[in-house]
Amino acid sequence: MSPNDNTLHELALLMQFPDSSGLAGLKIHSDAAAATVAAGQRLFDKGLTTQSDGGYLTPFGHEARELGDKLLAILA
């Protein structure tokens, strides 16, 4: 499976969420790039975030964020 543009946008957005605390979130503003807004909606639809415009990571989202860190460390 090779990543498509949507997957890469989702990963990029996911990695912008703070990883140190469940008390910090992210807000996607209405004037953000269309690809970012769409990625936010897809992350919400997949159960990774609490709101379609960011919010907080769900427990599943935290797990995905941790795996993203590991993947990026391996690739670096």
Residue frames relative to the residue before (quaternion, step in Angstrom):
aa qw qx qy qz dx dy dz
M 1.0000 0.0000 0.0000 0.0000 0.00 0.00 0.00
S 0.1291 -0.7836 0.6026 0.0791 3.56 -0.73 0.99
P 0.5117 -0.6640 0.4437 0.3167 3.58 -0.98 0.79
N 0.2722 -0.7299 0.6004 0.1807 3.53 -1.10 0.74
D 0.7407 -0.4069 0.2804 0.4551 3.58 -1.28 0.08
N 0.6333 0.5381 -0.3407 0.4397 3.61 0.95 -0.80
T 0.6617 0.5076 -0.3012 0.4623 3.56 0.93 -0.93
L 0.6612 0.5067 -0.3062 0.4608 3.58 0.95 -0.84
H 0.6360 0.5086 -0.3247 0.4811 3.60 1.04 -0.73
E 0.6428 0.5140 -0.3220 0.4678 3.58 0.99 -0.79
L 0.6608 0.5005 -0.3078 0.4670 3.58 0.90 -0.87
A 0.6490 0.5171 -0.3189 0.4579 3.58 0.93 -0.87
L 0.6720 0.4800 -0.2948 0.4807 3.58 0.96 -0.84
L 0.6313 0.5409 -0.3312 0.4463 3.58 0.93 -0.86
M 0.6958 0.4828 -0.2770 0.4539 3.57 0.94 -0.87
Q 0.5860 0.5639 -0.3778 0.4425 3.61 1.23 -0.13
F 0.5400 0.6060 -0.4137 0.4124 3.59 1.21 -0.31
P 0.5292 -0.6218 0.4630 0.3450 3.59 -0.99 0.76
D 0.2736 -0.7913 0.5274 0.1445 3.57 -0.90 0.88
S 0.6224 0.5950 -0.3358 0.3819 3.58 1.21 -0.26
S 0.8221 0.1256 -0.0333 0.5543 3.60 1.11 -0.49
G 0.4190 -0.6888 0.5344 0.2540 3.51 -1.11 0.69
L 0.6020 0.5840 -0.3419 0.4238 3.56 1.31 -0.09
A 0.6751 0.4305 -0.2905 0.5239 3.59 1.28 -0.05
G 0.1120 -0.8109 0.5736 0.0296 3.52 -0.95 0.89
L 0.4285 -0.6620 0.5553 0.2641 3.50 -1.32 -0.42
K 0.1640 -0.7719 0.6072 0.0926 3.57 -1.07 0.73
I 0.1904 -0.7472 0.6272 0.1098 3.57 -0.83 1.02
H 0.2995 -0.7836 0.5209 0.1578 3.56 -0.47 1.19
S 0.6319 -0.5765 0.3758 0.3566 3.55 -1.17 0.60
D 0.6999 0.4415 -0.2790 0.4872 3.60 1.15 -0.45
A 0.3754 0.7157 -0.4964 0.3169 3.61 1.25 0.33
A 0.6721 -0.4784 0.3683 0.4287 3.55 -1.26 0.34
A 0.6040 -0.5934 0.3978 0.3531 3.56 -1.05 0.80
A 0.6361 0.5337 -0.3318 0.4477 3.60 1.01 -0.76
T 0.6484 0.5111 -0.3130 0.4695 3.59 1.06 -0.73
V 0.6404 0.5160 -0.3164 0.4728 3.57 0.96 -0.88
A 0.6721 0.4922 -0.2942 0.4684 3.59 0.93 -0.90
A 0.6313 0.5218 -0.3317 0.4681 3.60 1.02 -0.76
G 0.6265 0.5385 -0.3291 0.4573 3.58 1.03 -0.77
Q 0.6514 0.5054 -0.3111 0.4727 3.56 0.98 -0.82
R 0.6681 0.4983 -0.3089 0.4581 3.60 0.92 -0.85
L 0.6276 0.5192 -0.3452 0.4662 3.62 1.00 -0.75
F 0.6372 0.5121 -0.3166 0.4811 3.59 1.03 -0.78
D 0.6611 0.5190 -0.3033 0.4491 3.58 0.90 -0.94
K 0.6954 0.4597 -0.2599 0.4874 3.58 1.12 -0.67
G 0.5327 -0.6675 0.3845 0.3506 3.58 1.28 0.02
L 0.4731 0.6907 -0.4297 0.3383 3.58 1.21 0.41
T 0.7774 0.2106 -0.1194 0.5805 3.59 1.18 -0.50
T 0.5490 -0.6478 0.4326 0.3030 3.54 -1.25 0.45
Q 0.7877 0.1634 -0.0931 0.5866 3.60 1.22 -0.38
S 0.5734 -0.6158 0.4177 0.3428 3.56 -1.14 0.60
D 0.7190 0.3745 -0.2509 0.5290 3.60 1.21 -0.34
G 0.7791 -0.2772 0.1325 0.5465 3.54 1.10 0.72
G 0.1953 0.7918 -0.5711 0.0937 3.54 -0.35 -1.24
Y 0.6656 -0.4516 0.3912 0.4472 3.52 -0.99 -0.94
L 0.5334 -0.5859 0.4867 0.3679 3.54 -1.26 0.32
T 0.4018 -0.6600 0.5779 0.2628 3.54 -1.12 0.71
P 0.6890 -0.4269 0.3332 0.4817 3.64 -1.18 0.05
F 0.6376 0.5065 -0.3153 0.4873 3.59 1.03 -0.78
G 0.6386 0.5283 -0.3138 0.4633 3.58 1.05 -0.76
H 0.6278 0.5234 -0.3312 0.4715 3.58 1.03 -0.76
E 0.6400 0.5177 -0.3211 0.4682 3.56 0.99 -0.83
A 0.6576 0.5027 -0.3056 0.4706 3.58 0.95 -0.88
R 0.6354 0.5300 -0.3226 0.4596 3.58 1.01 -0.81
E 0.6472 0.5090 -0.3106 0.4749 3.60 0.99 -0.82
L 0.6561 0.4960 -0.3103 0.4766 3.58 0.97 -0.81
G 0.6055 0.5499 -0.3392 0.4647 3.58 1.10 -0.68
D 0.6259 0.5317 -0.3260 0.4682 3.57 1.01 -0.82
K 0.6669 0.5027 -0.2965 0.4634 3.54 0.91 -0.93
L 0.6503 0.5203 -0.3098 0.4587 3.57 0.92 -0.89
L 0.6858 0.4768 -0.2921 0.4658 3.58 0.85 -0.92
A 0.6227 0.5277 -0.3405 0.4667 3.60 1.08 -0.67
I 0.6455 0.5122 -0.3209 0.4669 3.58 0.98 -0.79
L 0.7092 0.4705 -0.2633 0.4542 3.57 0.91 -0.91
A 0.6111 0.5309 -0.3562 0.4667 3.57 1.20 -0.46
